[in-house]
C-alpha cells in the first residue's frame, strides 16, 4: 500500500491492524489549541476586577489539549514507523509537531494552575504572562520554522492527498497537488505565526494599559497578525479534523 497521505493508488483491501491512524484527534486538538491561545490572550487583555478571567478554566483547557497531543505525539514520534507500511515522514509531520505543541500547552496549563492567583492579582496580567513566556520564544520560533519546512516538503513531494476510497477528500485523488497545497499552506501559515510569535510576545510584554483606569490593552499590530493567523488556521484544523472522523471511517469501511 502507498501512504494515503501521498495520494498514491492503494489496493482495495488494507490491513488496518497494522495501520494505526489518529491524526484525526491530533488535528482537532491542535486546532482547538490554536484557537484557545488566541482567546486566552483576548481574555488577558480584557481582564477587569469586576470580570476576571478564569485561570483555572484555561489551565483545564490547555492541560486537556496538551495531554492529548503529548501522548499521541510522543507515541507517534517514538514508534518508527507508526504504520507497518513504512511511512516515517508521517511520524515527523504529525508526531513531532504535535509533541512539541502538546508540551508547550501542558507547560502553560501548569503555569496557570500554580500562578493563577498571582496573574489575576497583577495590574497587568497580560504582561505577566508574556514576560514568563519570553524564554520559550526560541523553541516556538523553531517549531514555526519546522512547520514552514513541512509546508515546502508537502508541496514538493505532494503529501497529504487522500486515496479515491476516502469519502469527500478522495474526490481530488486525481489531483494530489490540490490537497497537498491546502494542508501544506495550513502548516505554513501556523508556522509563520509561530516565527512571528517571539516578536508578538516581546511587544505584549512591554504593552501598557490604555487610558481609562482599567487593564484594557492596545493590541500591538504584530500580535494582531499572529492572532489572525492562528485563529483562522485553528478553526480550519478543527473543522478538517472533525470532517476526517467521517472520511477516515469511510476509508476504513471501504478498504476493510
Backbone torsions as a table, in degrees:
resi	resn	phi	psi	omega
1	UNK	NA	138.2	171.0
2	UNK	-85.6	150.4	-179.5
3	UNK	-60.4	130.8	-176.6
4	UNK	-72.1	-12.0	174.3
5	UNK	-78.0	-14.3	-178.2
6	UNK	-92.1	-10.4	178.2
7	UNK	77.5	14.0	177.7
8	UNK	-80.5	160.5	178.6
9	UNK	-66.2	138.4	177.6
10	UNK	-121.8	152.5	-180.0
11	UNK	-66.6	167.4	-176.5
12	UNK	-68.3	-25.1	-177.1
13	UNK	-117.6	137.9	178.4
14	UNK	-129.4	135.1	175.8
15	UNK	-83.0	92.9	-174.3
16	UNK	-71.6	-12.5	175.8
17	UNK	-68.5	-19.3	179.3
18	UNK	-110.4	9.7	-177.4
19	UNK	-128.5	62.8	178.4
20	UNK	-62.0	135.2	-177.6
21	UNK	-140.4	115.0	177.8
22	UNK	-139.8	31.2	172.9
23	UNK	-72.9	-2.0	172.3
24	UNK	-64.3	-56.7	-179.7
25	UNK	-67.6	-30.4	176.6
26	UNK	-63.0	-47.3	180.0
27	UNK	-61.9	-42.7	-179.2
28	UNK	-62.7	-47.0	-177.8
29	UNK	-69.9	-39.6	179.7
30	UNK	-65.6	-43.4	178.2
31	UNK	-63.2	-43.9	178.0
32	UNK	-63.1	-35.7	179.1
33	UNK	-65.8	-41.4	178.1
34	UNK	-63.5	-45.4	178.5
35	UNK	-63.5	-41.4	-178.8
36	UNK	-62.8	-38.6	178.8
37	UNK	-61.3	-43.0	179.9
38	UNK	-64.7	-45.2	-178.9
39	UNK	-68.1	-33.3	177.6
40	UNK	-64.0	-45.7	177.7
41	UNK	-62.9	-38.9	177.1
42	UNK	-60.6	-42.7	178.5
43	UNK	-64.0	-38.6	178.1
44	UNK	-62.5	-39.4	-178.5
45	UNK	-71.2	-27.8	-176.9
46	UNK	-97.7	4.1	-176.8
47	UNK	-60.7	130.4	175.5
48	UNK	-139.4	157.9	-179.0
49	UNK	-59.4	-37.0	-178.9
50	UNK	-81.5	-11.8	179.2
51	UNK	-144.0	67.6	-174.7
52	UNK	-72.8	152.6	176.0
53	UNK	-76.9	156.5	-179.7
54	UNK	-99.6	98.3	178.3
55	UNK	-66.9	-30.8	177.2
56	UNK	-64.2	-43.2	179.0
57	UNK	-62.5	-42.8	179.5
58	UNK	-70.7	-33.8	176.2
59	UNK	-63.1	-41.7	176.3
60	UNK	-63.0	-40.9	-179.1
61	UNK	-63.2	-54.8	-177.8
62	UNK	-68.1	-33.0	178.2
63	UNK	-66.2	-43.8	179.7
64	UNK	-62.6	-48.6	-179.7
65	UNK	-67.1	-37.6	179.4
66	UNK	-63.7	-40.5	179.0
67	UNK	-63.4	-45.4	179.8
68	UNK	-58.1	-49.5	-176.2
69	UNK	-72.9	-34.5	179.3
70	UNK	-67.8	-45.7	-178.1
71	UNK	-66.6	-52.1	-178.8
72	UNK	-67.3	-39.6	179.4
73	UNK	-65.7	-40.6	179.1
74	UNK	-65.7	-43.6	179.8
75	UNK	-62.2	-42.7	-179.9
76	UNK	-69.8	-36.4	-178.3
77	UNK	-70.3	-35.4	-174.5
78	UNK	-91.5	-5.9	-179.5
79	UNK	-108.9	103.5	-173.9
80	UNK	-112.1	117.2	-18.5
81	UNK	-82.2	162.9	179.8
82	UNK	-63.5	-43.1	-179.6
83	UNK	-94.9	140.5	-177.6
84	UNK	-64.2	-18.7	178.3
85	UNK	-66.3	-19.5	173.3
86	UNK	93.3	50.6	-177.0
87	UNK	-114.7	72.1	-173.4
88	UNK	-65.1	-23.9	180.0
89	UNK	-65.7	-25.4	174.1
90	UNK	-63.4	-38.7	177.7
91	UNK	-60.0	-40.7	-178.8
92	UNK	-71.1	-48.9	-173.7
93	UNK	-66.8	-49.3	-175.1
94	UNK	-94.2	-43.9	-175.1
95	UNK	-67.7	-53.9	-173.6
96	UNK	-69.4	-38.7	178.8
97	UNK	-68.7	-39.2	177.5
98	UNK	-65.6	-39.6	178.5
99	UNK	-61.6	-46.7	179.6
100	UNK	-61.5	-46.7	-179.8
101	UNK	-66.1	-38.7	179.8
102	UNK	-64.0	-40.5	178.1
103	UNK	-64.2	-42.3	179.4
104	UNK	-62.1	-44.4	180.0
105	UNK	-68.6	-35.9	177.2
106	UNK	-64.7	-40.9	178.2
107	UNK	-63.1	-40.5	178.1
108	UNK	-64.2	-39.0	179.3
109	UNK	-63.2	-43.6	179.6
110	UNK	-65.1	-42.3	179.1
111	UNK	-60.0	-45.2	-179.4
112	UNK	-67.6	-36.9	-179.9
113	UNK	-67.0	-36.5	-176.7
114	UNK	-86.8	-32.0	-173.8
115	UNK	-115.8	15.7	-176.6
116	UNK	-57.1	-45.7	-179.0
117	UNK	-62.7	-40.9	179.3
118	UNK	-64.7	-39.5	179.8
119	UNK	-65.1	-46.6	-179.0
120	UNK	-64.1	-36.2	-178.0
121	UNK	-74.8	-17.6	-178.3
122	UNK	-69.6	140.7	176.3
123	UNK	-67.4	-19.9	178.3
124	UNK	-134.2	75.9	-177.3
125	UNK	-60.4	-30.4	179.4
126	UNK	-63.0	-47.6	179.8
127	UNK	-67.0	-31.0	177.9
128	UNK	-61.0	-47.7	-179.4
129	UNK	-71.3	-41.8	-178.2
130	UNK	-62.9	-40.7	179.1
131	UNK	-65.4	-37.2	177.9
132	UNK	-67.7	-30.2	-176.9
133	UNK	-83.6	-15.0	-174.5
134	UNK	-55.9	-42.0	178.8
135	UNK	-62.0	-24.3	179.2
136	UNK	-77.6	-7.7	-174.9
137	UNK	-57.1	-35.1	-178.3
138	UNK	-62.0	-46.9	-179.4
139	UNK	-69.6	-38.9	178.9
140	UNK	-61.2	-45.3	178.3
141	UNK	-64.9	-37.4	177.7
142	UNK	-62.8	-42.9	175.6
143	UNK	-61.7	-37.6	178.1
144	UNK	-61.7	-44.4	178.0
145	UNK	-63.4	-37.3	177.5
146	UNK	-63.1	-40.3	179.2
147	UNK	-67.2	-36.5	176.0
148	UNK	-65.0	-40.1	177.3
149	UNK	-62.9	-39.8	177.0
150	UNK	-62.9	-37.3	177.5
151	UNK	-57.6	-48.6	-179.5
152	UNK	-65.8	-40.7	178.8
153	UNK	-63.5	-40.7	-179.3
154	UNK	-62.3	-38.5	-179.7
155	UNK	-76.9	-46.2	-177.3
156	UNK	-62.1	-44.0	-176.3
157	UNK	-98.4	5.9	177.3
158	UNK	51.9	54.6	177.1
159	UNK	-82.4	174.3	171.1
160	UNK	78.3	-18.4	-176.3
161	UNK	-67.4	142.2	-176.7
162	UNK	-88.4	154.8	175.8
163	UNK	-76.7	164.8	-178.3
164	UNK	-63.5	-21.9	-179.6
165	UNK	-73.9	-11.9	-177.8
166	UNK	-88.3	128.4	179.1
167	UNK	-61.3	152.7	177.0
168	UNK	63.9	-73.1	-178.1
169	UNK	-61.8	-32.0	-178.7
170	UNK	-65.7	-15.1	178.4
171	UNK	-64.1	-20.5	-179.8
172	UNK	-102.9	16.3	-176.3
173	UNK	-59.2	-32.2	180.0
174	UNK	-73.5	-14.6	179.5
175	UNK	-126.3	72.1	-174.6
176	UNK	-58.4	-23.3	-178.5
177	UNK	-68.7	-23.4	-177.9
178	UNK	-62.5	-56.5	-179.8
179	UNK	-71.5	-30.6	177.4
180	UNK	-60.0	-43.8	179.2
181	UNK	-68.3	-42.3	-177.2
182	UNK	-60.6	-54.6	-177.9
183	UNK	-69.3	-38.7	-180.0
184	UNK	-62.2	-40.4	178.2
185	UNK	-65.3	-35.5	176.2
186	UNK	-60.6	-48.9	176.9
187	UNK	-58.8	-44.3	-177.3
188	UNK	-63.7	-41.7	-178.9
189	UNK	-68.1	-39.4	174.2
190	UNK	-61.6	-41.0	179.7
191	UNK	-62.8	-42.2	178.1
192	UNK	-61.1	-42.0	176.9
193	UNK	-60.8	-40.3	179.7
194	UNK	-68.8	-37.1	177.6
195	UNK	-64.6	-37.2	179.3
196	UNK	-81.4	-15.4	-175.5
197	UNK	-56.3	-41.3	178.3
198	UNK	-58.0	-36.8	177.2
199	UNK	-68.1	-39.1	178.4
200	UNK	-66.6	-42.6	179.1
201	UNK	-63.0	-41.9	178.6
202	UNK	-62.3	-43.6	180.0
203	UNK	-65.2	-40.8	180.0
204	UNK	-69.0	-32.2	-179.6
205	UNK	-69.9	-18.1	179.4
206	UNK	-108.3	0.9	-176.4
207	UNK	-69.0	148.4	178.2
208	UNK	-116.5	147.8	178.2
209	UNK	-60.8	149.6	176.7
210	UNK	-68.4	162.0	176.9
211	UNK	-63.3	143.8	178.1
212	UNK	135.5	-6.6	173.4
213	UNK	85.5	6.8	174.7
214	UNK	-118.3	-171.7	-175.7
215	UNK	-97.0	18.6	179.0
216	UNK	-69.0	132.1	-175.3
217	UNK	-107.8	150.2	167.1
218	UNK	-84.3	115.7	-173.1
219	UNK	-72.3	125.0	175.3
220	UNK	-60.5	146.4	-177.7
221	UNK	-57.6	-41.9	-177.9
222	UNK	-63.4	-34.3	177.9
223	UNK	-69.8	-35.5	176.2
224	UNK	-63.2	-40.3	-179.7
225	UNK	-64.2	-48.9	179.4
226	UNK	-61.7	-42.9	179.5
227	UNK	-61.2	-41.9	179.9
228	UNK	-65.1	-43.6	180.0
229	UNK	-61.1	-46.3	-176.8
230	UNK	-75.0	-32.9	179.1
231	UNK	-67.0	-47.9	-178.2
232	UNK	-65.4	-49.8	-178.9
233	UNK	-67.0	-33.6	177.9
234	UNK	-63.4	-45.1	178.1
235	UNK	-62.0	-42.4	179.9
236	UNK	-64.2	-42.2	178.5
237	UNK	-63.4	-39.4	177.7
238	UNK	-62.7	-48.1	-179.0
239	UNK	-65.6	-41.3	-179.5
240	UNK	-67.2	-41.5	177.8
241	UNK	-64.3	-41.4	177.7
242	UNK	-63.0	-43.1	178.0
243	UNK	-61.4	-36.5	-177.9
244	UNK	-67.4	-19.6	173.8
245	UNK	-63.4	-34.0	174.7
246	UNK	-77.4	-49.0	-174.3
247	UNK	-67.1	-37.4	179.8
248	UNK	-72.2	-38.0	174.2
249	UNK	-60.7	-43.5	177.4
250	UNK	-61.0	-41.4	178.3
251	UNK	-62.2	-42.6	179.6
252	UNK	-62.5	-47.7	-179.2
253	UNK	-62.2	-40.5	-177.1
254	UNK	-73.8	-14.1	-176.5
255	UNK	-123.6	9.4	-180.0
256	UNK	-67.6	NA	NA
